[in-house]
Amino acid sequence: MRNIFIITWFTLREAMARKVFLFFAGISILVLLGSILVFSLVDTQSFISTMTQGQADLVVSEIIAKLELLIISPLAGLCLLLAIFSSASFVPVMLEKGTIDLLLSKPISRPQLLIGKYLGGLLVVFLNILFLIVGVWLIISLKFSYWEFSFLLVSLTVTFAFAVLYSIIVLFGVITRSSILGMMVAYLIFLILSPLLQLYKAELHTFIENGFAKTILDGLYYIIPQTAELMGKITVEVAAGHGIENYSPVITSFFLLILVMSFSIFLFRKKDF
């Protein structure tokens, strides 16, 4: 466990040395400064004072939920795209000649090394997403004097969506020792396959009459990481404090994550360096 923690910590330091962490933080700071500027021009107290206490609580809670999601939803997607790009090279860089030789000469097992790299990439992304979400939450909560703590859980749903995609990036990093194919697959899933499969399941399922095609699409829906569901409906439900209505996307994505990482560790242990 100590070895995994050390590799995780060194991965975080690597991200800071490569300015990945600072780049994320810079974008978050710009967004937060823009939000402060916009909300400083809005007089919420005069609007709230015209309503009764019961009306004010209900209206303010709805306004805050919509504002927070309006700001975070596109930014979370952007953060995920940037996270895929910035973290894709962690494993390939580790596998470079000289670097991997040095690491394997240390008293650390290969599974510990790969798991530490994986957790380090997750930690980098989680800290940056948490910083952005907490910042937006503080600005809006202070402005409206209304504190909805459930919104902070959005940092977990976004990080989990990235964790699933990052497991695939790690797998292709181990196989190819390159970041390109892993990034392409992650972007393909996040931007195209998962949204299309979500649309199929929600709207088009009943219109497809071909049984074979429907079976194939149903299988793909459960095999392909359901990031569209995680970043969409589930994130909205968590942010509003309603709880998750359907855990199926979470469960299937989690099992896929475990399966992909287990296969990555198996291949990494068999590789000859």
Buried (B, 14 or more C-beta within 10 A) or exposed (E): EEBBEBBBBBBBEBBEEBEBBEBBBEBBEEBBEEBBEEBEEEEBEEBBEEEEEEEBEEEBBEBBBEBBBEBBBEBBBEBBBBBBBBBBBBBBBBBEEEEBEEBEEEEBBBBBBBBBBBBBBBBBBBBBBBBBBBBBBBBBBEBBEBEBEBBBBBBBBBBBBBBBBBBBBBBBBBBBBBBEBBBBBBBEBBBEBBBBBBEBBEEEEEEEEEEEEBEEBBEBBBEBBBBBBBBBBBBBBBBBEEEBEEEEBBEBBBEBBEEBBEBBBEEBEEEEE
